[in-house]
Amino acid sequence: MKPRAAGRPGPPSDSLRRNRDFQLLCAGQGLSMLGSGASAIALPLLVLQATHSPLHVGLVEAVWTGALALACLPAGPVADRFDRRTVLLVCETGRAAASAALATAVLTGFSPLPVLLAAGVVLGFLTAPFNAAVLPAVRQVVPESRLATALAVNQVRGQFAFLLGPVVGGALFEAGASWPFWLDSVSYAVSAGCVGALRTRTGPPPPDAGREGLWRSFTVGIGFLWNERLLRRLTLVASAQNFVFDGVYLAIVVISARQGASGLSVGMLTATSAVGAMAGVVLAPRVGRLLSPSRVLSATGVLCALLVGAMACTASAPVLAVLLAGCTLAVAVSGSVLTVARLVRTPAHLQGRANSAIGLLFMAAPPLGSSLTGLFLDELPGHVLFLLFGALLAALAAASPRDAALGTADSLDRSNGVGHTRAHAMD
C-alpha cells in the first residue's frame, strides 16, 4: 500500500465513530446549540423581567429571528464562494465575541431594549452563513455512503443539546441573568476550536460558484426553489407552520412566567420540546420510507393542529409540556423528511444558495408570529390564542400539496448517499 504523504489527511473514514473530523464537527455544533438553547430561554425571561411587557418580548424575538432571515440571502453566496471551513471559523469566532459583549452588558446592568435588538442583528448575520455552510462541510468529511446516517446522528446530538439547553439556561438565569449568555459565548469559542482543528481542507469552489454578481447570487437560490414546483409548495407550507409554532412557543413561555413559574421551571417545560424532536428524528427515516414528503407534511400538520387546539383546554404546565413535545415530534419528522428530499433535488453548486433561500422562507414568518403573539397576549386570553393557532394549522394541513413526485429516504438510500456527479448531487 502506498504510504500517505505526511500532513495530508486521508479519505474520510467509513466508520463515523472513528471519523475524527466528523466527531469534531458534531461536538462543536452540539456545544454551540447547547449555548444557543440556554440563551434562547433566557432572552424572553430577561425582557419580561425588565419591561413586564409581552409585546416587548415579541418585538425582541422578532428582531432576533428577522435578522437571521434577512441574512439568509447573502449567506448562501458566501457559503458557495469561500472555503466553508473558513466561513464556519469566522462565524463561530464572531458569535463568541458578540455573546460575550451581550453578557457583559447584562452583567453591568446596561441592557436596554436597543442593546438587545442590536445583539440580535449581529448574531443573526453571523448565524446565517454558518447554517448555510455547515451541511456542505459535513459532506466534505463524511463518505457518500454514510451521509444519511451522519445527518441523522448530527440531528440527534443537536436535539439532545436543545434538550439540556433550556434547563441549563433557566437554572443559570436564576443564579444571574448574564450567565446563560456567558455559556453561549464559551460554547461558540469551543466550537470555533473544533472547526480550527479539522484536518480536512475543502477544495477551492468551482470557478462560477457564487460569482454571478451580488444581486444574481442573492436570487439564484430563490430562482431554483421557485422553479421546483412541489418543493416550492412544501417549503411555503412549512414556512407558514413555523409562523404558528414560534407563536405557540412564545405563548407557553409568557403564560408560564405570568403564572409565577421560575426560570428553571420554564426551561424544563420548554426542554420537553427537544425530547419530542429527538424522537421525531429517530422516527423520520422509517416514516420517510412509508410516506411521501407531501403526505408527511399533511399528516404532521393535522396532528399539530389537534395538539395545539388541546392546549386551549388546560393551564397545567406538565400537560402543556407533553402537548408541546408532541408538536415538536411531528415537526421533526416532517423537517427531516423534507431535508432529505431537498438534498436529493439540489444541484451540487447550488447547495449553499438553495439552503439560504429555504432558510429565508423558514425564518421570514416567525418574526411576525412573535410580534403578533406578543400583541395578542396583551388582548386575548391564552386559550383563545391556542384555538386560533390550531385553526391556522388545520388550514395549512388542508393546503398541503398532494403530489408525491419528490425524493424520499429510499431514493437517498438507493443512490448510496447523495454524492453523485449528476444534477441532483450534493456539494
Salt bridges, closest charged atoms under 4 A:
ASP21 OD1 - ARG20 NH1 3.18
ASP80 OD1 - ARG84 NH2 2.77
ASP80 OD2 - ARG353 NE 2.71
GLU92 OE1 - ARG95 NH2 2.45
GLU144 OE2 - ARG139 NH2 2.93
GLU212 OE2 - ARG353 NH1 2.22
GLU228 OE1 - ARG345 NH2 2.49
ASP378 OD1 - ARG258 NH2 3.48
ASP403 OD2 - ARG229 NH2 3.02
ASP427 OD1 - ARG84 NH1 2.22
